[in-house]
Amino acid sequence: MLGANTGSSTNANSFMAGKEAAAKAKVGLSSAKVAFVYASVAYDLDQLLKGISEELPGVPVIGNTSFTGVITPEGFITGESGFVGILALSDEDLVVGVAALPKTGGARTTGEEVARKALQSAGKTCPPDYFYMVAPPGEEEFFLKGITDVIGRTPFFGGSAADNSISGEWKLFSEEGSFPDGIAVAFFYTSKPFANYFTGAYHETSDMGIITKIDGNRKLVEIDGKPALKKYAAWTGVDPDSLMGGALLVAAITSPLGVKDRLGDLVAIRHPMNGNDDYSMNIGNNLAVGTAIIRMEATVDELISSPRDAIKIVKKKLSSPVGAFHLVHCGGRRAAIGDRIDEVVTQIKSEVGEVPFICEFTFGEYGYEDDGNNTCGGLMLSFTAFGK
């Protein structure tokens, strides 16, 4: 039977914070197989990991820095001097292969290398039942392609490392250490059920067009042959010059863009991040010319209620008792929610009941829907339930 527990700390001492959180997380677990760890950029992460390993010796660790805090059954955990939250899983039938690598060469090649390392860590030659991935913002899709090159189409979940100011201070880590650019994965082998619900929880509007020009992978230059920022501004009824720079990022949290998968089951959100002088827009994920793009909408009230609704859905998808929840929540949504974050905590706790859970805040989210391909998005929720 799957066992799970959480622990957290806001101790200003990085080593002691890791030690305190891990000591709480291991209570009641006979032998943890993996520990998800999410922490503040304020910490010395290598010292934090040393503290965790002292309490959980030999347990594979995987995680990243989280935007402003984490949520556990103890509430919203944050602190100016640091914070850390841990979800530990234990199951005698569970095998987990964790691997992490700084980027060497291309992202796709590094993805291939980390997949082979994870197989070796698990002592397996076959693909896992599902896997978890963390990378920095920027090249998530290419890391994923490299992993898929090795293990094929395997369901996944996860999110991109975040900091508190979008300044590139983010890091990801395993028990081997931390680094800013690269990839970490956990391959899961188990007979227990698993379910993921991946959603933006936005409403489609009638504003839509065709991407007719991009620059690189993530700069949207034209929609329907017109400057993308001007098109977006016309849709939202504002002056395009008011959306220059980071003003676009904030405005787009409640009105982002989306692209549908080939069956229409999933709208992957594309977060406009920066308005440029030529009226192009930097976007948080990869784009493709010839793709229809839709303006989406949600109120702050809907951002607050959507985690509860997503948990209800992932519970139904699992269709068996839940042993633990792993909740990936976009940091941009968290920023829009602001001081109302305790309302999210209350709703999450009311829906999960006594089941252990952890919620991190990311700068990119990963998941899939039904028989669709694994997908990377932004401003999304990737909620996972592990069967007991």
C-alpha positions as CSV (number, residue, x, y, z in Angstrom):
1,M,0.0,0.0,0.0
2,L,1.2,3.5,-0.8
3,G,2.3,5.5,2.2
4,A,2.8,9.3,2.0
5,N,3.6,12.1,4.3
6,T,4.6,15.8,4.1
7,G,6.9,18.1,6.1
8,S,7.8,21.7,5.9
9,S,10.1,24.4,7.5
10,T,10.8,28.1,7.4
11,N,14.0,27.9,9.4
12,A,16.4,30.5,8.2
13,N,19.3,28.0,8.4
14,S,19.3,26.0,5.1
15,F,20.6,22.8,6.6
16,M,18.3,22.9,9.6
17,A,15.3,23.7,7.3
18,G,16.0,20.6,5.2
19,K,16.5,18.5,8.3
20,E,13.3,19.7,10.0
21,A,11.1,19.2,7.0
22,A,12.5,15.7,6.2
23,A,12.1,14.6,9.9
24,K,8.4,15.5,9.6
25,A,8.0,13.9,6.2
26,K,9.4,10.5,7.2
27,V,7.1,10.0,10.2
28,G,5.0,6.8,9.6
29,L,6.9,5.7,6.5
30,S,8.9,2.5,6.7
31,S,11.2,3.2,3.8
32,A,10.6,6.2,1.5
33,K,11.2,5.6,-2.2
34,V,11.3,9.2,-3.3
35,A,11.0,12.7,-1.9
36,F,9.6,15.6,-3.9
37,V,11.2,18.8,-2.5
38,Y,10.2,22.4,-3.2
39,A,12.1,25.3,-1.7
40,S,12.9,29.0,-1.7
41,V,15.6,30.6,-3.8
42,A,16.8,32.2,-0.6
43,Y,18.3,29.0,0.7
44,D,21.7,27.5,0.1
45,L,20.2,24.5,-1.7
46,D,23.2,22.2,-1.4
47,Q,23.0,22.7,2.4
48,L,19.3,22.2,2.4
49,L,19.8,18.9,0.5
50,K,22.5,17.8,3.1
51,G,19.9,18.4,5.8
52,I,17.4,16.3,4.0
53,S,19.8,13.5,3.3
54,E,20.7,13.3,7.0
55,E,17.1,12.5,7.9
56,L,16.3,10.5,4.7
57,P,19.6,8.7,3.9
58,G,19.7,7.0,0.5
59,V,16.2,8.3,-0.5
60,P,16.2,9.8,-4.0
61,V,15.3,13.5,-4.0
62,I,13.9,15.6,-6.8
63,G,12.5,19.1,-7.0
64,N,13.0,22.7,-7.7
65,T,12.7,26.2,-6.3
66,S,9.0,27.4,-6.0
67,F,7.5,30.9,-6.5
68,T,6.9,32.5,-3.1
69,G,5.9,29.4,-1.2
70,V,4.3,25.9,-1.1
71,I,1.0,24.5,0.2
72,T,0.9,21.4,2.4
73,P,-1.7,20.2,4.9
74,E,0.0,22.7,7.3
75,G,-1.2,25.6,5.1
76,F,0.6,28.1,2.8
77,I,4.3,27.8,3.8
78,T,6.4,30.9,3.1
79,G,9.1,33.0,4.8
80,E,11.4,35.9,3.9
81,S,14.4,33.8,5.0
82,G,13.2,30.7,3.2
83,F,10.7,27.9,3.0
84,V,10.7,24.2,2.1
85,G,8.0,21.6,1.6
86,I,8.5,17.8,1.1
87,L,6.2,15.0,0.0
88,A,7.7,11.6,0.6
89,L,6.2,8.4,-0.9
90,S,6.7,4.9,0.3
91,D,5.5,1.6,-1.2
92,E,7.2,-1.8,-1.2
93,D,6.0,-2.4,-4.7
94,L,7.2,1.0,-6.0
95,V,10.5,1.4,-7.9
96,V,11.6,5.0,-8.7
97,G,14.6,5.9,-10.8
98,V,15.7,9.5,-10.3
99,A,18.3,11.2,-12.5
100,A,19.4,14.8,-13.0
101,L,21.9,16.4,-15.4
102,P,23.0,20.0,-16.1
103,K,22.5,20.8,-19.8
104,T,25.5,19.8,-21.9
105,G,25.1,20.6,-25.6
106,G,21.5,20.6,-26.7
107,A,18.4,20.2,-24.6
108,R,17.2,17.3,-26.6
109,T,20.5,15.4,-26.2
110,T,20.5,16.2,-22.5
111,G,17.0,14.8,-22.3
112,E,18.1,11.5,-23.9
113,E,21.1,11.3,-21.5
114,V,18.9,11.8,-18.4
115,A,16.4,9.2,-19.6
116,R,19.1,6.6,-19.9
117,K,20.5,7.6,-16.5
118,A,17.0,7.2,-14.9
119,L,16.6,3.8,-16.4
120,Q,19.9,2.8,-14.9
121,S,19.0,4.3,-11.6
122,A,15.8,2.2,-11.5
123,G,17.6,-0.9,-12.7
124,K,15.2,-1.2,-15.6
125,T,15.4,-1.5,-19.4
126,C,11.7,-0.9,-20.1
127,P,9.8,2.4,-20.1
128,P,8.3,3.5,-16.8
129,D,4.5,3.5,-16.1
130,Y,4.7,7.3,-15.9
131,F,7.4,9.9,-15.1
132,Y,7.9,13.3,-13.5
133,M,10.0,16.0,-15.0
134,V,11.4,19.4,-13.9
135,A,13.4,21.8,-16.1
136,P,14.1,25.6,-16.2
137,P,11.8,27.8,-18.2
138,G,12.8,28.0,-21.8
139,E,13.4,24.6,-23.5
140,E,11.0,22.3,-21.8
141,E,9.6,20.9,-25.0
142,F,13.1,19.9,-26.3
143,F,14.1,18.2,-23.1
144,L,10.8,16.2,-23.4
145,K,11.6,15.3,-26.9
146,G,14.9,13.8,-25.9
147,I,13.2,11.7,-23.1
148,T,10.6,10.5,-25.6
149,D,13.3,9.5,-28.0
150,V,14.5,7.0,-25.4
151,I,11.3,5.7,-23.7
152,G,8.6,6.5,-26.2
153,R,5.2,8.0,-25.4
154,T,4.8,7.7,-21.6
155,P,2.5,9.8,-19.5
156,F,4.2,12.5,-17.5
157,F,3.6,15.4,-15.1
158,G,5.7,18.2,-13.6
159,G,6.6,21.8,-13.8
160,S,9.4,24.3,-14.4
161,A,11.5,25.8,-11.7
162,A,10.6,29.2,-10.5
163,D,12.0,32.1,-8.5
164,N,10.2,35.1,-6.8
165,S,11.0,37.7,-9.4
166,I,11.4,36.1,-12.9
167,S,15.0,37.0,-12.7
168,G,16.5,33.6,-13.5
169,E,17.5,32.7,-9.9
170,W,15.6,29.4,-10.2
171,K,17.2,26.0,-9.7
172,L,16.3,22.4,-9.9
173,F,17.9,19.6,-8.0
174,S,18.3,16.0,-7.0
175,E,20.1,14.5,-4.0
176,E,23.3,14.9,-6.0
177,G,23.0,18.7,-5.9
178,S,21.4,21.8,-7.5
179,F,21.9,23.6,-10.8
180,P,20.1,26.3,-12.8
181,D,20.0,24.8,-16.3
182,G,19.3,21.2,-17.2
183,I,16.8,18.5,-16.3
184,A,15.7,16.1,-13.6
185,V,13.3,13.2,-13.9
186,A,11.8,10.5,-11.8
187,F,10.7,7.3,-13.5
188,F,7.9,5.4,-11.7
189,Y,7.4,1.7,-12.0
190,T,4.3,0.5,-10.1
191,S,1.0,-1.5,-10.4
192,K,-0.8,1.2,-8.5
193,P,-3.1,3.5,-10.5
194,F,-2.1,7.1,-11.5
195,A,-4.1,10.0,-12.9
196,N,-3.2,13.4,-14.1
197,Y,-5.6,16.3,-14.9
198,F,-4.0,19.1,-16.9
199,T,-6.0,22.2,-17.4
200,G,-5.9,26.0,-17.7
201,A,-9.4,26.2,-16.4
202,Y,-10.0,29.2,-18.7
203,H,-13.0,29.9,-20.9
204,E,-12.7,30.2,-24.6
205,T,-13.7,33.5,-26.2
206,S,-14.7,34.2,-29.8
207,D,-11.4,36.0,-30.4
208,M,-9.2,33.7,-32.4
209,G,-6.8,33.8,-35.4
210,I,-4.1,31.9,-37.2
211,I,-0.4,32.3,-36.3
212,T,1.1,33.6,-39.5
213,K,4.6,34.5,-38.3
214,I,6.9,33.6,-35.5
215,D,10.6,34.3,-34.7
216,G,12.4,31.4,-33.2
217,N,10.2,29.1,-31.1
218,R,8.6,31.6,-28.7
219,K,8.2,35.0,-30.3
220,L,4.7,35.6,-31.8
221,V,5.1,38.1,-34.5
222,E,1.9,38.0,-36.5
223,I,-1.7,36.8,-36.1
224,D,-3.7,36.8,-39.3
225,G,-0.9,38.7,-40.9
226,K,-1.1,41.6,-38.4
227,P,1.2,42.5,-35.6
228,A,0.4,40.1,-32.8
229,L,0.4,42.7,-30.0
230,K,-1.9,45.0,-31.9
231,K,-4.2,42.0,-32.6
232,Y,-4.3,41.0,-28.9
233,A,-4.8,44.6,-27.8
234,A,-7.8,45.0,-30.2
235,W,-9.3,41.8,-28.7
236,T,-8.9,43.1,-25.2
237,G,-9.9,46.7,-26.0
238,V,-6.7,48.4,-24.8
239,D,-4.0,50.5,-26.3
240,P,-1.2,48.2,-27.5
241,D,1.4,50.7,-26.2
242,S,0.0,50.0,-22.7
243,L,1.1,46.3,-23.0
244,M,4.8,47.0,-23.6
245,G,7.4,45.1,-21.6
246,G,6.3,43.2,-18.6
247,A,2.9,44.9,-18.5
248,L,1.7,42.3,-21.0
249,L,2.6,39.4,-18.6
250,V,0.4,40.9,-15.9
251,A,-2.5,41.7,-18.2
252,A,-2.5,38.3,-19.8
253,I,-2.9,36.3,-16.5
254,T,-6.7,36.7,-16.7
255,S,-6.7,36.8,-20.5
256,P,-4.0,34.5,-22.0
257,L,-3.9,32.7,-25.3
258,G,-4.5,29.0,-26.0
259,V,-3.9,26.3,-28.6
260,K,-6.1,23.2,-28.9
261,D,-4.7,19.7,-29.3
262,R,-5.6,17.8,-32.4
263,L,-8.8,16.3,-30.7
264,G,-9.9,19.4,-28.9
265,D,-9.6,17.7,-25.5
266,L,-7.0,20.1,-24.2
267,V,-6.3,23.8,-24.6
268,A,-2.7,24.4,-23.8
269,I,-2.3,27.9,-22.4
270,R,0.3,30.2,-24.0
271,H,1.2,33.0,-21.7
272,P,2.1,36.3,-23.4
273,M,5.2,37.4,-21.4
274,N,6.6,40.6,-22.9
275,G,5.4,43.2,-25.4
276,N,8.1,44.3,-27.8
277,D,8.7,47.6,-29.7
278,D,7.8,46.0,-33.0
279,Y,4.5,44.8,-31.5
280,S,5.5,41.2,-31.4
281,M,5.0,39.2,-28.1
282,N,7.3,36.9,-26.3
283,I,5.3,33.7,-25.3
284,G,6.1,31.3,-22.5
285,N,6.0,28.1,-24.7
286,N,6.7,27.0,-28.2
287,L,4.5,28.1,-31.1
288,A,3.9,26.9,-34.7
289,V,2.9,28.8,-37.8
290,G,-0.5,27.8,-39.1
291,T,-1.9,27.0,-35.7
292,A,-5.2,28.6,-34.5
293,I,-4.7,30.6,-31.4
294,I,-7.6,31.5,-29.1
295,R,-7.9,34.3,-26.5
296,M,-9.0,32.8,-23.1
297,E,-10.5,34.4,-20.0
298,A,-10.9,33.7,-16.3
299,T,-11.6,36.0,-13.3
300,V,-9.5,36.0,-10.2
301,D,-12.4,34.3,-8.4
302,E,-12.2,31.5,-11.0
303,L,-8.4,31.2,-10.5
304,I,-9.1,30.7,-6.8
305,S,-11.8,28.1,-7.2
306,S,-10.2,26.1,-10.1
307,P,-7.7,24.1,-7.9
308,R,-10.6,22.7,-5.9
309,D,-12.5,21.8,-9.1
310,A,-9.3,20.2,-10.6
311,I,-8.9,18.0,-7.6
312,K,-12.5,16.8,-7.9
313,I,-11.8,15.8,-11.5
314,V,-8.5,14.0,-10.9
315,K,-10.1,12.0,-8.1
316,K,-12.8,10.8,-10.5
317,K,-10.2,9.9,-13.1
318,L,-8.3,7.8,-10.6
319,S,-11.4,5.8,-9.7
320,S,-9.8,4.2,-6.6
321,P,-8.6,5.5,-3.2
322,V,-6.0,8.2,-3.4
323,G,-2.8,7.8,-1.4
324,A,-1.3,11.2,-2.2
325,F,-1.7,14.3,-4.4
326,H,1.0,16.2,-6.2
327,L,-0.3,19.6,-7.3
328,V,1.6,21.8,-9.8
329,H,0.1,25.3,-9.8
330,C,1.3,28.1,-12.1
331,G,3.2,30.9,-10.3
332,G,1.5,33.5,-12.5
333,R,-1.9,32.4,-11.3
334,R,-0.5,32.6,-7.8
335,A,0.6,36.2,-8.4
336,A,-2.9,37.2,-9.5
337,I,-4.4,35.5,-6.5
338,G,-2.1,37.5,-4.2
339,D,-3.2,37.9,-0.6
340,R,-6.2,35.6,-1.2
341,I,-4.0,32.5,-1.3
342,D,-5.5,31.3,2.0
343,E,-8.8,30.9,0.2
344,V,-7.0,28.4,-2.2
345,V,-5.6,26.6,0.8
346,T,-9.0,26.2,2.4
347,Q,-10.5,24.9,-0.8
348,I,-7.7,22.4,-1.5
349,K,-7.8,21.1,2.1
350,S,-11.6,20.7,2.0
351,E,-11.4,18.6,-1.2
352,V,-8.4,16.4,-0.4
353,G,-9.5,15.6,3.1
354,E,-6.9,13.7,5.1
355,V,-4.8,12.7,2.0
356,P,-1.2,14.0,2.1
357,F,-0.5,16.5,-0.6
358,I,2.0,19.2,-1.7
359,C,1.4,22.1,-4.1
360,E,4.3,24.0,-5.7
361,F,4.2,27.2,-7.8
362,T,6.0,26.9,-11.2
363,F,6.9,29.0,-14.3
364,G,5.6,26.2,-16.6
365,E,3.4,23.2,-16.2
366,Y,3.4,19.7,-17.8
367,G,0.8,17.1,-18.3
368,Y,-1.5,15.4,-20.7
369,E,-5.2,14.7,-21.3
370,D,-6.8,11.4,-22.3
371,D,-4.9,10.0,-25.2
372,G,-3.3,13.2,-26.2
373,N,0.5,13.8,-26.3
374,N,2.4,15.0,-23.3
375,T,2.2,18.8,-23.4
376,C,4.0,21.8,-21.8
377,G,2.0,25.0,-21.1
378,G,1.9,28.0,-18.9
379,L,-0.7,29.5,-16.5
380,M,-2.0,25.9,-16.0
381,L,-2.7,23.3,-13.3
382,S,-1.2,19.8,-13.5
383,F,-2.8,17.9,-10.7
384,T,-1.7,14.3,-10.1
385,A,-3.2,11.6,-7.9
386,F,-1.4,8.5,-6.8
387,G,-3.4,5.4,-6.0
388,K,-3.2,4.0,-2.5
